[in-house]
Amino acid sequence: MMIDPQRYPRLSRIDVPADLRQFPAEELPAIAAELRAYLIEQVAQSGGHFGAGLGVIELTVALHWLYDTPTDRLVWDVGHQTYPHKILTGRRDRIHTVKQKDGVAPFPKRDESEYDTFGVGHSSTSISAALGMAIALQRTGDERKVIAVIGDGAITAGMAFEALAHGGGMGEQPGGIEPNLLVILNDNQMSISENVGGVTRMLGRLTGSRTLNALREGGKKLLGDKHRPAAKFVKRWEEQWKGMFVPSTMFEELGFHYTGPIDGHDMDALVGTLKTLQGMKGPQLLHIITTKGKGYERAEGDQIGYHAVGPFNPDLGMVSKTGAKKPTYTDVFGDWICDMAAADEQLMGITPAMREGSGLVRFSKQYPQRYFDVAIAEQHAVTLAAGMACEGAKPVVAIYSTFLQRGYDQLVHDVAVQELDVLFAIDRGGVVGPDGATHAGNLDLSYLRCVPNMVVMAPADENECRQMLSTGFRFQGPAAVRYPRGTGPGVEVQGSLDLLPIGKAQLRRHGANVALLAFGALVPAAEQVGEALDLTVVNMRFVKPLDRTLLLELTKTHEGFVTLEDNVVAGGAGSGVAELLAAEGLTMPMLHLGLPDAFQHHASREELLAEAGLDADGIRAAVLRRWPQLGASPTRSAAV
């Protein structure tokens, strides 16, 4: 889709940042205005991340105008912010394909563009990555600049402070060299929800001091070597004096020269400040204040709702769809946790900055004293739950599958080793879709199944999800319920808090020859294939422990097993079935169907399942390739 040069006379002439740098500084505000209007127009057509990009329009223009990208290295964090960056770096006419199959990736992706210097999906990685780049470049005498833009709540994660502590302290080490690194803190008081915690309060109190910065730079030139006694004395005096003007000197204490805060929507101030920082050596931190959704009134007024959007009319904004709709698995969890909290006062809800995405909005309002948003801190979330469990509480950690990977060490050592009573409600398990490989939950059955003391469940439908959540909650020890994004087959959800027997599968259909052993979301497709080919269908329910009794019975009456899971085959649920049979000394022809040993690209969930051969047609074809004689059965359907 080509850009309209009449509506966008400047932006239409910018294919890459080198074109942007041909414009004089006076034109930058007009370019920013065109970029903002174009972003609104394009995302309204396609859907995608919205508010964060609108908040960094001026910053994106200023950075690409001042710095020689991609020679200078620009690292974005989080990827929500990068649609304007993509528009200015060769993807302007394809931005409407974002998140679509074979379209523009929703986050920075190294193999998509040389301007995407570091792949980003999870947040809070930019300072570490940029510091690594700066160190590697300085070792070879390379003078190119390295800039990390951290925003949309990413500074609340511990990893960001680990990187700041390392980068700021390098010059204090014997023979250490201060890295030439600029960190830009884009402070918009938001992640997906409102930012929380002490860091956020501290940032809200910070103020800039031009006088202090001028004195400090003059003092550096006058005193020379920072290791001289006089320089060290002045440094300590400066920190005490600055404390009278800046309520917190945390970044200075970490070793970064702090500048700001400045208005991140004031192009002149941005360009002027960045020009000054371009000439400064050592670790620098620029604090800018921006508004998420800037320039689109509805997004400014509803920053949570407009974080990510589907297609909408820019003149009308997002319009709620009327009529009844099937509840999503997230909705099922949100209702369940409120109901269980009413029944058990020991329940505590924990989320790492995913209140909306994990379905905890109602719970946070009804039980505010039992709701804990720990910000983007997955490791802390898991160990916080472990500590609660030590004192008799029953914590429920609501977390995305891909984000739990960041807390895996804590799940193993702090929860499972100690057999603590923690329930993990794992959303976005299996194929997720448009957000791509960084958000896919393809690995969780493998990394959970190998952990001792864990109970791992995968529901086939919405009501079973509720039953499993109750089962995991009442189980004395660590348990996980892993469910997919979106809606299920549409089974009515009962209001009770019934339990399932631990480790017991459900025989859905008794057929002949081959048994389809389906885990979680693939049960409905398995049932279609079972009907078509007259096969046995088992809803396995439990990935760990497996239903040993049923599996051994089925080996006596069937000539083969097919395991089905929306997880990688390697080490997954199917591997567990094979291990169980091997331990019993049994050999059985088996076909393991699951996700490929590769990182899937971004596309719809349905497209990715079909591509992996995990829709009904793909499963049927795979079964017939292994057992072609099944196609001759007189009871089979002509089509699935």
Salt bridges, closest charged atoms under 4 A:
ASP15 OD1 - ARG92 NH2 3.02
GLU27 OE1 - ARG10 NE 2.78
GLU34 OE2 - ARG10 NH1 2.81
GLU41 OE1 - ARG7 NH1 2.47
GLU58 OE2 - ARG36 NH1 2.90
GLU58 OE1 - HIS265 ND1 3.02
ASP68 OD1 - ARG21 NH2 3.45
ASP93 OD1 - ARG92 NE 2.96
ASP102 OD2 - LYS101 NZ 3.76
GLU112 OE2 - LYS86 NZ 2.85
GLU112 OE2 - ARG91 NH1 2.72
ASP116 OD1 - HIS85 NE2 2.90
ASP116 OD2 - LYS86 NZ 3.75
ASP116 OD2 - ARG91 NH1 2.77
ASP142 OD2 - ARG144 NH2 3.17
GLU143 OE1 - LYS281 NZ 3.45
ASP152 OD2 - HIS80 ND1 3.11
ASP152 OD1 - LYS292 NZ 3.16
GLU178 OE2 - LYS226 NZ 2.99
ASP187 OD2 - HIS287 NE2 2.90
GLU194 OE1 - ARG355 NH2 3.18
GLU217 OE2 - LYS220 NZ 3.75
GLU217 OE2 - HIS257 ND1 3.91
GLU238 OE2 - ARG216 NH1 2.97
GLU239 OE2 - LYS235 NZ 3.62
GLU252 OE1 - ARG216 NH1 2.81
GLU252 OE1 - LYS235 NZ 3.99
GLU252 OE2 - LYS242 NZ 2.73
ASP335 OD1 - ARG362 NH2 3.03
ASP339 OD2 - ARG466 NH2 2.85
ASP344 OD2 - ARG474 NH1 2.81
GLU356 OE2 - ARG355 NH2 2.70
GLU378 OE1 - ARG406 NH1 3.87
ASP409 OD1 - HIS413 NE2 3.66
ASP421 OD1 - LYS394 NZ 2.28
ASP427 OD2 - ARG428 NH1 3.12
ASP435 OD1 - LYS99 NZ 2.93
ASP444 OD1 - ARG482 NE 2.77
ASP461 OD2 - ARG508 NH2 3.45
GLU464 OE2 - ARG541 NE 2.58
GLU527 OE2 - ARG508 NH1 3.29
GLU531 OE2 - ARG509 NE 2.83
ASP534 OD1 - ARG509 NH1 3.12
ASP566 OD1 - ARG482 NH1 2.74
ASP566 OD2 - ARG605 NH2 3.51
GLU579 OE1 - ARG449 NH1 3.02
GLU584 OE2 - ARG548 NE 2.84
GLU611 OE1 - LYS101 NZ 3.86
GLU611 OE2 - HIS601 NE2 3.21
